[in-house]
């Protein structure tokens, strides 16, 4: 693995653990166009380098949020179990299997690498404000964020 990718993994890990409550972070979220992400759902750090979901099964609905849209949450349906082909720090191809919350987080972070946000999967097209509990449409949140107004 290149020193650049190893440094990126370390930077992502450091940023992930800088604040409590963060589950995952992808390179595009910090302005780096690389297919690299990290996540930790309480069972230890998982590093993804050029990941590809090769198998999905089941379905699970959960409430998701994202650092890209702070304090906004929405209901999303994803695969309950996934099998992912990725590279490890040594550059070797490995397969990871995950289910439940870890599978959801893994899909969420891989989506970032493909330019997809969880709002693209929203069940009803509405987000909920963490502080007020009020509904905010996806379009209103995007409009307000682009105009510099706080949507949350």
Residue pairs with C-beta under 8 A, 6 or more apart in sequence:
1 49
1 87
1 89
1 90
1 91
5 34
5 36
5 49
6 89
8 27
8 32
8 34
8 36
9 36
9 38
9 47
9 49
9 89
11 30
12 25
12 26
12 27
12 30
12 36
12 37
12 38
13 38
13 45
13 47
15 25
15 30
16 22
16 24
16 25
16 38
16 39
16 40
16 45
17 40
22 67
23 39
23 40
23 41
23 105
24 37
24 38
24 39
24 40
24 105
24 106
24 108
24 109
25 37
25 38
25 39
25 67
25 109
26 36
26 37
26 109
26 110
26 112
26 113
27 33
27 34
27 35
27 36
27 37
27 113
28 34
28 112
28 113
28 115
29 67
29 68
29 112
35 48
35 49
35 50
35 51
35 113
36 47
36 48
36 49
36 50
36 113
37 47
37 48
37 51
37 109
37 110
37 112
37 113
38 45
38 46
38 47
38 48
38 109
39 45
39 46
39 48
39 102
39 105
39 106
39 109
40 46
41 101
41 102
41 105
43 102
46 96
46 98
46 102
46 106
47 86
47 88
47 89
48 84
48 86
48 106
48 109
48 110
49 86
49 87
49 88
49 89
50 86
50 87
51 84
51 85
51 86
51 106
51 110
51 113
52 84
52 85
52 86
52 110
53 79
53 82
53 83
53 84
53 106
53 107
53 110
54 83
54 84
54 85
54 95
55 81
55 82
55 83
56 79
56 81
56 82
56 83
57 79
57 80
57 81
58 79
58 80
58 81
58 99
59 77
59 78
59 79
59 80
60 77
60 78
60 79
60 80
60 100
60 103
60 104
61 75
61 76
61 77
61 123
62 75
62 76
62 78
62 101
62 104
63 73
63 74
63 75
63 76
64 73
64 74
64 75
64 76
64 104
64 108
64 118
65 71
65 72
65 73
65 118
65 130
66 72
66 108
66 117
66 118
68 112
68 117
69 117
69 119
69 127
69 141
69 145
69 151
69 152
70 152
71 129
71 130
71 131
71 152
72 127
72 128
72 129
72 130
72 136
72 141
72 151
72 152
73 127
73 128
73 130
74 118
74 119
74 122
74 123
74 124
74 126
74 127
74 128
74 138
75 122
75 123
75 124
76 104
76 118
76 121
76 122
76 123
77 121
77 123
78 103
78 104
78 107
78 108
78 121
79 103
79 107
80 99
80 100
80 103
81 97
81 98
81 99
81 103
82 97
82 98
82 99
82 103
82 106
82 107
83 95
83 96
83 97
84 95
84 96
84 97
84 98
84 106
84 110
85 93
85 94
85 95
86 93
86 94
86 95
86 96
87 93
87 94
88 94
96 106
98 106
108 118
111 117
111 118
111 120
119 127
119 138
119 141
122 138
125 137
125 138
126 135
126 136
126 137
126 138
127 135
127 136
127 137
127 138
127 141
128 134
128 135
128 136
129 135
129 136
129 152
130 152
131 152
136 151
136 152
140 151
141 151
141 152
143 151
144 150
144 151
145 151
